[in-house]
Amino acid sequence: MSRNALTGNRIRERRMMLGLRQSDLAKEVGISPSYLNLIEHNRRRIGGKLLVDLARKLEVEASLLAEGAEAALLEDLREAAAGFGAGKVDLTRIDEFAGRFPGWAQLLVERHRRVGELERIVETLTDRMTHDPFLSASLHEVLSTVTAIRSTAAILSDTADLDHDWQVRFHRNLRDESHRLTESAQALVSYLDDNSGSADRQSSPREEVEAFLQARDFHIPELEGRPGNVEALIASGVELTTSAARDMARRYLARYAQDAQALPLESFAEAVPRLNADPGRLAQHFGTDPGTVFRRLATLPEDRMPTRVGLVICDGSGTLTFRRPLPGFALPRFGAACALWPLYQALSQPTAQIRAVVEQPARPPQRFLTYALCQPLQGAGFGAPQVYESAMLILPDQMDTSERAYPVGTSCRICPRGDCPARREPSILSAGI
């Protein structure tokens, strides 16, 4: 059934809402009751003057009868059905369902959205509970203090003839450790409370740098076309609260300036849509390496790009050292990412250029086009250990959907794929939500 079939349902629902009889409405617009009955049951198409006359008698805009808000509702219902699983929902009657039961359809869509929100909350919380360095250090502090208090209390309890001076020392230790425990517990509770509604709190220098870049949408106009004052940029970065974060930002900005000199903004931005944002063709056109192109694509202003892109970079250990998110492609905040990402496949094939379409589990599953490359960093020299860096460019998949997509996840802890050969730990979503 086409989307236009909803028109008959809308006419019937509106007529009944106004308390009009079918025969009276048919007479008002100059058609027979039987013909109106066929229209209301979606057995006759309607348009033109008749639709306008019906809309006037029903006191609504003709566009609301022909299309209405149900267009967006239908798309939301199809998305919910895709997330439920292929073959389990009869999509041929989705228009009729939305037209006859708009309230239930809206409720279903809202519940689907709420489930998606809860899944994202669970993923964020479990990721933080598992890998958050501040949380880990705080829990270690609490456990260490409790252990010290327990040991001191055991000595006082089990030693009957303990010297008075030692008793005084142990009592003082109990008091000091109790204060320390109280402070640690209060700091932990404050941290959890502050983080409960925000995923943007920075708990490491790298996160401070990411917040600094995200506030500028990863584009630094002060470094485009001229050397720029890196120190002034760092001084203006309110997100950079530690010296370690400022050092990391300084290295990043120096590299940004080098990339901007190698690929000037105007000429590069002009070539991107012309070469379909293909990093291989762009690298060949400008006579540079694809890694530089990856980074440059991730720093272009959004209005100069035909599509949004994401970028992740890792070192030879697999640790993510840079993240530019792309909506829909989930990135772990802490810990290791999915071992099946082309980013990690490239680590085992230095200098090999990898192109792959990947699919992340979602409602519905999301497909992305990725390019990955592992390159040695300059300056190692002969006889020194070679240091490698792997990068993966992420774009929305706008190619032929018949191309095979490789299933990947975010991280094992929050990935629902049960038959993954690269799984290293059980998932909290293995049974679904």
C-alpha positions as CSV (number, residue, x, y, z in Angstrom):
1,M,0.0,0.0,0.0
2,S,1.4,3.4,-1.0
3,R,1.7,6.3,1.4
4,N,-1.1,8.1,-0.4
5,A,-3.4,5.3,0.7
6,L,-3.4,7.1,4.1
7,T,-5.6,9.8,2.6
8,G,-8.8,7.7,2.9
9,N,-8.0,6.9,6.5
10,R,-7.5,10.6,7.3
11,I,-10.8,11.6,5.7
12,R,-12.7,8.9,7.6
13,E,-11.0,9.8,10.9
14,R,-11.6,13.5,10.4
15,R,-15.2,13.0,9.5
16,M,-15.9,10.9,12.5
17,M,-14.1,13.4,14.7
18,L,-16.5,16.1,13.5
19,G,-19.5,13.9,14.0
20,L,-20.5,14.0,10.3
21,R,-22.4,11.2,8.6
22,Q,-20.9,9.7,5.4
23,S,-24.0,10.5,3.4
24,D,-24.1,14.1,4.6
25,L,-20.4,14.7,3.7
26,A,-20.9,13.0,0.3
27,K,-23.9,15.2,-0.5
28,E,-21.9,18.4,0.5
29,V,-19.1,17.6,-2.0
30,G,-21.4,16.2,-4.8
31,I,-20.6,12.5,-4.8
32,S,-22.5,9.4,-3.8
33,P,-22.1,7.9,-0.3
34,S,-20.9,4.6,-1.9
35,Y,-18.1,6.5,-3.7
36,L,-17.1,8.2,-0.5
37,N,-17.1,4.9,1.2
38,L,-14.6,3.5,-1.4
39,I,-12.4,6.6,-0.9
40,E,-12.4,6.2,2.9
41,H,-11.4,2.5,2.6
42,N,-8.5,3.4,0.2
43,R,-10.2,1.8,-2.8
44,R,-10.3,4.9,-4.9
45,R,-7.5,7.5,-5.4
46,I,-8.4,11.1,-4.7
47,G,-6.9,14.4,-5.7
48,G,-7.6,17.8,-7.3
49,K,-10.9,19.6,-6.7
50,L,-12.5,16.8,-4.9
51,L,-9.7,16.7,-2.3
52,V,-9.9,20.4,-1.9
53,D,-13.7,20.3,-1.4
54,L,-13.4,17.5,1.2
55,A,-10.7,19.4,3.0
56,R,-12.9,22.5,3.1
57,K,-15.9,20.7,4.5
58,L,-13.7,18.9,7.0
59,E,-12.1,22.2,8.1
60,V,-8.5,21.1,7.4
61,E,-5.8,21.9,4.8
62,A,-5.8,19.7,1.8
63,S,-2.1,19.0,2.3
64,L,-2.8,17.5,5.7
65,L,-5.3,15.0,4.1
66,A,-2.9,14.1,1.3
67,E,0.3,13.9,3.2
68,G,0.1,15.2,6.8
69,A,2.5,14.5,9.7
70,E,2.1,10.7,9.0
71,A,4.9,10.9,6.5
72,A,7.5,11.3,9.3
73,L,5.5,8.8,11.4
74,L,5.8,6.2,8.6
75,E,9.5,6.6,8.4
76,D,9.9,6.2,12.1
77,L,7.7,3.1,12.0
78,R,9.9,1.6,9.3
79,E,13.0,2.4,11.3
80,A,11.5,0.6,14.3
81,A,10.6,-2.4,12.2
82,A,14.1,-2.6,10.8
83,G,15.5,-2.6,14.3
84,F,13.1,-5.4,15.3
85,G,14.4,-7.8,12.6
86,A,13.7,-8.6,9.0
87,G,10.8,-10.9,8.3
88,K,9.1,-10.4,11.7
89,V,6.9,-7.4,10.8
90,D,4.4,-7.1,8.0
91,L,5.5,-3.9,6.3
92,T,2.8,-4.1,3.6
93,R,0.2,-2.8,6.0
94,I,2.2,-0.2,7.8
95,D,0.3,2.7,6.1
96,E,-3.1,1.2,7.2
97,F,-1.8,0.7,10.8
98,A,-0.6,4.4,11.0
99,G,-3.9,5.6,9.5
100,R,-6.3,3.6,11.6
101,F,-4.3,3.7,14.9
102,P,-2.3,6.9,14.8
103,G,-2.1,7.1,18.6
104,W,-0.7,3.5,19.0
105,A,1.7,4.1,16.1
106,Q,3.1,7.3,17.8
107,L,3.4,5.4,21.1
108,L,5.3,2.6,19.3
109,V,7.7,5.2,17.8
110,E,8.2,6.9,21.1
111,R,9.0,3.6,22.8
112,H,11.4,2.7,20.1
113,R,13.2,6.0,20.6
114,R,13.3,5.5,24.4
115,V,14.8,2.0,24.0
116,G,17.5,3.5,21.8
117,E,18.2,6.2,24.4
118,L,18.4,3.6,27.2
119,E,20.8,1.4,25.2
120,R,23.1,4.4,24.7
121,I,23.0,5.2,28.4
122,V,23.9,1.6,29.3
123,E,26.7,1.6,26.8
124,T,28.1,4.9,28.2
125,L,27.8,3.8,31.8
126,T,29.3,0.3,31.3
127,D,32.1,1.8,29.2
128,R,32.9,4.3,32.0
129,M,32.6,1.8,34.8
130,T,35.0,-0.5,33.0
131,H,37.6,1.9,31.7
132,D,37.3,5.3,33.3
133,P,40.8,6.1,34.8
134,F,39.5,8.5,37.4
135,L,36.8,6.1,38.6
136,S,39.4,3.2,38.7
137,A,41.8,5.4,40.8
138,S,39.1,6.5,43.1
139,L,37.9,2.9,43.8
140,H,41.5,1.9,44.4
141,E,41.9,4.7,46.9
142,V,38.8,3.7,48.8
143,L,39.8,0.0,48.9
144,S,43.3,0.8,50.0
145,T,42.0,3.0,52.9
146,V,39.5,0.4,54.0
147,T,42.2,-2.2,54.0
148,A,44.5,0.0,56.2
149,I,41.6,0.7,58.6
150,R,40.8,-3.0,58.8
151,S,44.5,-3.9,59.5
152,T,44.8,-1.3,62.2
153,A,41.6,-2.4,63.9
154,A,42.7,-6.1,63.8
155,I,46.0,-5.2,65.6
156,L,44.1,-3.3,68.3
157,S,41.6,-6.1,68.7
158,D,44.0,-9.1,68.7
159,T,46.9,-7.6,70.8
160,A,46.0,-7.5,74.4
161,D,49.3,-6.2,75.9
162,L,49.9,-3.5,73.2
163,D,52.1,-0.7,74.5
164,H,50.2,2.5,75.4
165,D,52.3,4.7,73.0
166,W,51.6,2.2,70.1
167,Q,47.9,2.3,71.0
168,V,47.9,6.0,70.7
169,R,49.6,5.8,67.3
170,F,47.1,3.2,66.0
171,H,44.2,5.2,67.2
172,R,45.6,8.3,65.5
173,N,46.0,6.1,62.3
174,L,42.4,5.0,62.6
175,R,41.3,8.7,62.8
176,D,43.4,9.8,59.9
177,E,42.4,6.9,57.7
178,S,38.8,7.4,58.5
179,H,39.0,11.1,57.4
180,R,40.8,9.9,54.3
181,L,38.1,7.4,53.5
182,T,35.4,10.0,54.0
183,E,37.1,12.4,51.6
184,S,37.7,9.7,49.0
185,A,34.1,8.6,49.2
186,Q,32.8,12.1,48.9
187,A,35.0,12.8,45.9
188,L,33.8,9.6,44.2
189,V,30.1,10.5,44.8
190,S,30.7,14.0,43.6
191,Y,32.3,12.7,40.4
192,L,29.5,10.3,39.7
193,D,26.9,13.0,40.3
194,D,28.6,15.5,38.1
195,N,29.0,12.9,35.3
196,S,25.4,11.5,35.6
197,G,24.0,13.8,33.0
198,S,27.0,14.6,31.0
199,A,29.2,12.6,28.7
200,D,31.6,15.6,28.1
201,R,33.4,15.6,31.4
202,Q,37.2,15.3,30.9
203,S,39.1,12.9,33.0
204,S,42.4,12.8,31.1
205,P,44.6,15.1,29.1
206,R,43.6,13.5,25.8
207,E,39.9,14.2,26.6
208,E,40.8,17.8,27.3
209,V,42.4,18.1,23.9
210,E,39.3,16.4,22.3
211,A,37.0,18.9,24.0
212,F,39.3,21.7,22.8
213,L,39.0,20.5,19.2
214,Q,35.3,19.7,19.3
215,A,34.6,23.2,20.5
216,R,36.1,24.4,17.3
217,D,34.5,21.6,15.2
218,F,38.1,20.4,14.5
219,H,38.8,23.4,12.2
220,I,41.4,25.9,13.2
221,P,41.1,28.9,10.9
222,E,44.1,30.7,12.6
223,L,46.4,28.1,11.1
224,E,45.0,28.2,7.6
225,G,47.3,29.8,5.0
226,R,49.8,31.2,7.6
227,P,51.9,29.8,10.4
228,G,49.7,31.1,13.1
229,N,50.4,31.6,16.8
230,V,50.1,28.2,18.4
231,E,50.8,29.4,21.9
232,A,48.1,32.0,21.7
233,L,45.6,29.3,20.6
234,I,46.6,27.1,23.6
235,A,46.4,30.0,26.0
236,S,42.8,30.7,24.8
237,G,41.8,27.0,25.2
238,V,39.7,27.0,28.4
239,E,39.3,23.2,28.0
240,L,43.1,22.7,28.4
241,T,43.4,22.8,32.2
242,T,46.6,20.7,32.6
243,S,50.1,21.0,31.4
244,A,50.0,17.5,29.8
245,A,46.9,18.5,27.8
246,R,48.6,21.7,26.6
247,D,51.6,19.7,25.5
248,M,49.5,17.3,23.6
249,A,47.5,20.2,22.0
250,R,50.8,21.9,21.0
251,R,51.9,18.8,19.1
252,Y,48.6,18.4,17.4
253,L,48.4,22.0,16.3
254,A,52.0,21.8,14.9
255,R,50.9,18.9,12.8
256,Y,47.7,20.7,11.8
257,A,49.8,23.6,10.5
258,Q,52.1,21.3,8.5
259,D,49.0,19.6,6.9
260,A,47.5,23.0,6.1
261,Q,50.7,24.1,4.4
262,A,50.8,20.9,2.4
263,L,47.2,21.0,1.4
264,P,46.0,24.7,1.3
265,L,42.3,25.1,2.3
266,E,40.9,26.7,-0.9
267,S,42.5,24.4,-3.5
268,F,41.9,21.3,-1.3
269,A,38.3,22.1,-0.6
270,E,37.6,22.7,-4.3
271,A,39.1,19.4,-5.3
272,V,37.2,17.3,-2.6
273,P,33.7,17.3,-4.3
274,R,35.2,17.1,-7.7
275,L,37.1,13.9,-6.8
276,N,34.2,12.5,-4.7
277,A,36.2,12.8,-1.4
278,D,38.3,9.8,-2.5
279,P,41.4,10.0,-0.4
280,G,43.5,7.9,-2.9
281,R,42.6,10.2,-5.8
282,L,43.1,13.3,-3.7
283,A,46.6,12.1,-2.5
284,Q,47.6,11.4,-6.1
285,H,46.3,14.8,-7.3
286,F,48.2,16.8,-4.7
287,G,51.3,14.5,-4.6
288,T,51.1,13.7,-0.9
289,D,50.3,10.6,1.2
290,P,46.8,9.4,2.1
291,G,47.4,9.9,5.8
292,T,47.8,13.6,5.3
293,V,44.6,13.6,3.2
294,F,42.7,11.7,6.0
295,R,43.6,14.3,8.5
296,R,42.9,17.3,6.2
297,L,39.4,15.9,5.4
298,A,38.7,15.7,9.1
299,T,39.5,19.4,9.6
300,L,37.6,21.0,6.7
301,P,34.6,23.2,7.7
302,E,31.3,21.4,7.3
303,D,30.1,23.8,4.6
304,R,33.1,22.9,2.5
305,M,32.5,19.2,2.5
306,P,30.0,17.2,0.4
307,T,29.4,14.9,3.4
308,R,30.5,14.7,7.0
309,V,33.5,12.4,7.8
310,G,34.9,10.8,10.9
311,L,38.5,9.9,11.6
312,V,40.2,7.7,14.2
313,I,43.9,7.3,14.6
314,C,45.8,4.7,16.8
315,D,49.4,3.9,17.6
316,G,51.1,0.6,17.2
317,S,49.6,-0.7,20.5
318,G,46.1,-0.2,19.1
319,T,45.3,2.7,21.5
320,L,43.1,5.4,20.0
321,T,45.1,8.7,19.9
322,F,42.6,10.8,17.9
323,R,38.9,10.6,17.5
324,R,36.7,12.7,15.3
325,P,33.2,11.2,15.7
326,L,30.8,10.7,12.8
327,P,27.1,10.5,13.7
328,G,25.9,6.9,13.7
329,F,29.4,5.4,14.0
330,A,29.8,4.6,17.7
331,L,33.3,5.2,19.2
332,P,34.3,3.9,22.6
333,R,35.2,6.6,25.1
334,F,37.6,4.4,27.1
335,G,39.4,1.2,26.4
336,A,40.0,-0.8,23.2
337,A,37.7,-0.6,20.2
338,C,36.5,-3.4,17.9
339,A,39.3,-5.6,16.7
340,L,37.6,-6.0,13.3
341,W,37.8,-2.3,12.4
342,P,39.9,-1.8,9.2
343,L,42.0,0.5,11.4
344,Y,43.5,-2.5,13.1
345,Q,43.6,-4.6,10.0
346,A,45.9,-2.0,8.5
347,L,48.3,-2.4,11.5
348,S,49.2,-5.8,10.2
349,Q,49.7,-4.5,6.6
350,P,51.9,-1.4,6.8
351,T,51.5,1.0,3.8
352,A,48.7,-1.2,2.3
353,Q,45.6,0.9,1.4
354,I,42.4,-0.7,2.7
355,R,38.9,0.1,1.6
356,A,35.9,-1.6,3.2
357,V,32.2,-1.1,3.8
358,V,31.4,-1.9,7.4
359,E,28.1,-2.3,9.3
360,Q,27.7,-1.4,13.0
361,P,24.8,-2.9,15.0
362,A,22.1,-0.4,15.5
363,R,18.4,0.1,15.0
364,P,18.5,-0.2,12.0
365,P,22.1,-1.3,11.3
366,Q,24.3,1.5,10.0
367,R,26.6,1.1,7.0
368,F,29.8,3.1,6.5
369,L,32.5,3.4,3.9
370,T,36.0,3.3,5.4
371,Y,39.5,3.8,4.2
372,A,42.4,2.7,6.4
373,L,46.2,3.0,6.1
374,C,49.2,2.3,8.5
375,Q,52.3,4.4,8.0
376,P,55.6,4.7,9.8
377,L,56.2,8.0,11.6
378,Q,59.1,10.0,10.4
379,G,62.3,10.4,12.4
380,A,63.0,6.8,13.6
381,G,66.3,6.5,11.7
382,F,68.4,3.4,11.0
383,G,68.8,1.1,13.9
384,A,65.9,2.6,15.9
385,P,62.6,0.9,16.6
386,Q,60.1,1.8,13.9
387,V,57.0,3.5,15.2
388,Y,53.7,3.1,13.2
389,E,50.5,5.0,13.2
390,S,47.2,3.7,11.7
391,A,44.3,5.9,10.6
392,M,40.8,5.1,9.4
393,L,38.6,7.6,7.5
394,I,34.9,7.0,8.0
395,L,32.2,8.2,5.5
396,P,28.4,7.5,5.3
397,D,27.9,4.6,2.8
398,Q,26.2,6.1,-0.2
399,M,27.3,3.4,-2.7
400,D,25.5,0.5,-4.1
401,T,23.9,-1.3,-1.1
402,S,24.5,-4.7,-2.8
403,E,28.2,-4.3,-1.9
404,R,29.1,-6.6,1.0
405,A,29.3,-5.0,4.4
406,Y,31.5,-6.5,7.1
407,P,30.0,-6.5,10.5
408,V,31.9,-4.6,13.2
409,G,31.1,-3.3,16.6
410,T,32.2,-0.6,19.0
411,S,33.9,-2.6,21.7
412,C,33.3,-6.2,22.9
413,R,31.8,-5.0,26.2
414,I,28.8,-3.3,24.5
415,C,28.6,-5.2,21.2
416,P,25.5,-7.5,20.8
417,R,27.1,-9.7,18.1
418,G,27.2,-13.1,19.7
419,D,29.1,-15.0,16.9
420,C,32.0,-12.6,16.5
421,P,35.4,-14.5,16.1
422,A,37.3,-11.5,17.6
423,R,35.3,-11.4,20.9
424,R,37.6,-11.1,23.9
425,E,35.0,-10.7,26.7
426,P,31.3,-11.2,27.1
427,S,28.9,-8.4,26.2
428,I,26.4,-6.9,28.6
429,L,24.0,-6.7,25.6
430,S,24.3,-10.4,24.6
431,A,20.7,-11.1,25.6
432,G,19.5,-7.8,24.1
433,I,17.6,-5.0,25.8
